Amino acid sequence: GSEKPQMTRDEPNGIPVKSVASAPGDNFSRFSLKSKDLQSTYEFYTTVLGMDCKAQDDTMLCLRYDNDSFTGGVSTTLVFDATTEELEKGDCFDHLAITTSSQVNNLYGKLKETDCTVFMKPTEMFGKEVMGLVDPNGYKVVVAGEK
């Protein structure tokens, strides 16, 4: 039989957009970004944010939360592809927003002892406590959790 081509289109800012299901009925559960340092990226997302490394090799890192805390849907998987090129973030991608089961104020207290960059101290927003961090690649990450 003939293979069905994977649907790919270019976003106006030149970001490739692909529809890839990782679970039945879930068309957007994998988000791929570039990284110049997979080890620092691993440390940030596993140690600081408590994500689990699901796969890793010399060219990519695959992270996600186990779905025990968030039973309302499929957890988004973050995939970081290694690059030696300068990271070009463009003008349409501002930040990732990640919900955690941890209390944000407790996380902030732990971060004071690290070299993690905080661009927004814990504050109440949208009925959650939120805080803004910068990952080792320069991507902004807004963490939302319980008060």
C-alpha positions in Angstrom: 0.0 0.0 0.0 0.9 3.6 -0.3 2.2 5.5 2.7 0.1 8.4 4.0 2.3 11.5 4.1 2.7 13.2 7.5 1.0 16.6 7.4 3.6 19.4 7.6 3.1 23.1 7.1 5.2 26.2 7.8 4.0 28.7 10.4 4.3 32.3 9.2 7.4 32.9 11.3 9.2 29.9 9.7 8.6 27.5 12.5 7.8 24.0 11.2 4.5 22.7 12.5 3.8 18.9 12.5 0.8 17.0 13.8 2.1 14.0 15.7 -0.2 12.0 18.0 1.4 10.3 21.1 -1.8 9.0 22.4 -5.3 8.3 21.0 -7.1 11.5 20.3 -4.1 13.6 21.3 -2.8 15.7 18.3 -0.6 18.2 20.2 1.3 16.5 23.0 4.9 16.9 21.8 6.7 20.2 21.7 10.1 20.3 20.2 12.8 22.9 20.9 16.5 23.3 20.2 19.2 23.1 22.8 22.9 24.0 22.7 23.6 22.1 26.0 21.5 18.9 26.5 23.1 18.2 29.9 22.2 21.6 31.4 18.8 21.3 29.9 18.4 17.8 31.5 19.5 19.2 34.9 17.1 22.2 34.8 14.0 20.2 33.7 14.6 17.2 36.0 16.1 18.8 39.0 14.4 22.2 39.1 11.0 21.3 37.6 10.9 17.6 38.5 10.2 16.3 35.0 11.1 12.7 34.1 13.6 11.9 31.4 11.8 9.4 29.1 14.6 9.1 26.4 18.0 10.6 25.8 20.9 10.2 23.5 23.6 12.5 22.1 21.2 14.3 19.8 18.0 14.7 21.8 16.3 14.8 25.2 12.7 13.7 25.8 11.0 14.9 29.1 7.6 14.8 30.6 5.7 14.5 33.8 4.2 11.2 34.8 0.4 11.7 34.5 -0.4 10.6 38.1 -0.8 14.2 39.3 -2.7 15.5 36.2 -5.3 12.9 35.4 -7.3 15.4 33.2 -5.3 14.6 30.1 -2.1 13.5 28.4 1.0 15.3 29.6 2.9 17.3 27.1 6.3 15.9 26.1 9.1 18.3 25.7 11.7 17.2 23.1 15.0 19.1 22.9 17.1 18.5 19.8 20.8 19.2 20.1 22.2 22.0 17.9 25.5 23.9 17.5 23.8 26.8 15.7 22.7 30.0 17.5 19.2 29.6 18.9 16.8 31.8 17.0 13.6 32.2 19.0 11.9 34.5 16.6 9.1 36.9 17.6 6.1 34.6 18.1 7.3 32.2 20.9 7.3 33.9 24.3 7.3 31.2 26.9 6.3 27.7 28.0 3.7 27.4 30.7 4.0 24.3 32.9 1.7 23.2 35.7 3.3 21.5 38.6 1.9 19.7 41.7 4.6 21.4 43.8 3.9 24.6 45.6 5.6 27.5 43.7 6.7 29.3 46.9 8.5 26.2 48.0 10.2 25.8 44.6 11.2 29.5 44.7 12.8 28.9 48.1 14.9 26.1 46.7 15.9 28.1 43.6 17.4 30.9 45.7 20.3 28.4 46.4 20.9 27.8 42.7 22.1 29.8 39.7 18.6 29.6 38.1 17.4 32.9 36.6 14.0 34.0 37.9 12.4 36.7 35.8 9.1 36.8 37.7 8.9 36.1 41.5 6.0 34.1 42.7 2.7 35.9 42.3 -1.0 35.1 42.2 -2.4 34.9 38.7 -5.3 33.0 37.1 -6.2 31.4 40.5 -2.7 29.8 40.8 0.6 30.8 42.1 3.0 31.5 39.2 6.7 32.1 38.8 8.8 32.8 35.7 12.2 31.1 35.1 14.7 31.1 32.3 16.0 27.7 31.2 19.7 27.1 30.2 18.7 27.7 26.5 17.2 31.1 27.2 13.6 29.9 26.9 11.2 31.5 29.4 9.2 29.0 31.5 6.2 30.1 33.6 5.5 27.5 36.3 2.0 27.4 37.8 1.1 25.5 40.9 -1.1 25.6 44.0 -0.9 28.5 46.4 
